[in-house]
Amino acid sequence: MDSQPQTVRRRKASLSGTNLELTGDYNQRLVYQAVRVRGPITRNALIELTGLAKPTIAGIVRRLLGSELVIETSRIFGARGQPAVHLEVNPEGCYSVGLQVDNDRLDLVSIDALGNPVSRGVITRPASSGERAKTHFRTQYLKLTEDIRRDRIIGLGVAMVGSVSRDGRHADPGDGDIGIDLLALSDVSPGVPIYIDSALAAATAGESLFGVGASLQSYYYILMGPKPVGGLVAHEGLFKGAHPETKRYLFPGAEPAWCRQAVAADRMAPLPACEEAWLAAAAADLIPLLTSINCMLNPGGVLLAGRFPDGWLTRLAERCNTLLLASAPEIPSHAGIQPARLARDATLIGAASLPMRARLFPIGEALLKAHDHVG
């Protein structure tokens, strides 16, 4: 079957909507996104921006206000007729919880509707599996959500540094199964959907919703760590390729010394200075890769994130920009290299972004009316 119609819908770059009867949920997501991106915004401006009919906008706004996802704020005075009401996203309209499963620990965060962290928690990797892991998670989850309305939690997002089995149950971060039955975590908060994806997919979801990626139609994302991974994001979606389960290592079979050094430095206090030798080694490995990315993919930007010191990522981006222009002036275009906004929190905030993306934003999957992945 030709997939072109679905591809076209995914690539739709504007906020234009459709009045088809079966896409009411998509249109509601679309209007919510428009309010988030362009707010404060009036109803008339929403009609002009989305192309939806006035009654459609009126009904959607009424539902969004009723669910408290959107609130009315200031009015415009001084013009003829009834003063116009502005609409904004309510930060407390919904919350999401993110879980990052790493080799040695589990990191948790709760975020509000604007992507702002509300609370954080850390669980040391359990020495034993099963009930102990779930008990640790339950304790931290309850502590994490004690100051927010739990009935407004729309999902738990899980970002895997390693892999997930086909049944979605067990996490393997690379050094063996850590013994956590992910779907059993739904017992901690019954009825809350669970969304599981790779660390890279989660990080790009967060950046596309709440970071620099929101302003780019395409970008190449590099998630730094002992073994950096990367992928192309086009119109807010990570291109997963023909084999989505395959790890996207930038340096297959290698763990560069400069990566290990940066990961170690990020855990130090006070943070050590970024040395010239480190910059030179990192740039030497990255420049050939960045040259190929620019020539073959031509993205709108290249974003660096991950558990490297923020200052080191900034200097690395600056160095790579300079060297790329000097070493490859003949490339047809040069995508600016910069740190991602979520930086070292990319995977954790990204995990919490997975439910937001799945349930609130106008992604192509929303048109398919697929059921949520509920644990």
VENBEL-V156478 format. One record per backbone hydrogen bond with DSSP energy under -1.0 kcal/mol. NH is the residue of the N-H (numbers start at 1). CO is the residue of the C=O. Records with the same first field share a line. If there is no record, write none. Layout:
# VENBEL-V156478
NH->CO / CO
This chain:
# VENBEL-V156478
7->3
8->4
9->5
10->6
11->7
12->9
17->50
23->20
27->23
28->24
29->25
30->26
31->27
32->28
33->29
34->30
35->31
36->32
37->33
38->34
39->35
41->87
46->42
47->43
48->44
49->45
50->46
51->47
57->53
58->54
59->55
60->56
61->57
62->58
63->59
64->60
65->61
66->62
67->63
69->64
70->64
71->88
73->86
76->84
86->74
87->41
88->71
90->69
93->90
95->152
96->111
97->155
98->109
99->157
100->107
101->159
102->105
106->123
107->100
108->121
109->98
110->119
111->96
112->116
113->91
115->112
118->110
119->110
121->108
123->106
125->104
130->179
132->129
134->130
135->131
136->132
137->133
138->134
139->135
140->136
141->137
142->138
143->139
144->140
145->141
148->145
152->149
153->150
154->95
156->193
157->97
158->195
159->99
160->197
161->101
163->172
165->170
168->165
172->163
178->171
182->169 / 180
185->182
186->183
187->184
188->185
192->189
194->373
195->156
197->158
199->160
202->198
203->199
204->200
205->201
206->202
207->203
208->204
209->205
210->206
211->207
214->211
215->212
216->213
219->233
220->301
221->231
222->303
223->229
224->305
229->223
230->248
231->221
233->219
234->237
235->217
237->234
239->232
246->243
250->228
254->251
260->256
261->257
262->258
263->259
264->260
265->261
266->262
268->265
279->275
280->276
281->277
282->278
283->279
284->280
285->281
286->282
287->283
290->286
291->287
292->288
293->289
294->290
295->291
296->292
297->293
298->293
302->336
303->220
304->338
305->222
306->343
308->306
313->309
314->310
315->311
316->312
317->313
318->314
319->315
320->316
321->317
322->318
323->319
324->320
325->321
326->322
327->323
328->324
331->328
338->302
340->304
345->342
346->343
349->345
350->346
351->347
352->348
353->349
357->353
358->354
359->355
360->356
363->361
366->363
367->364
368->365
374->372
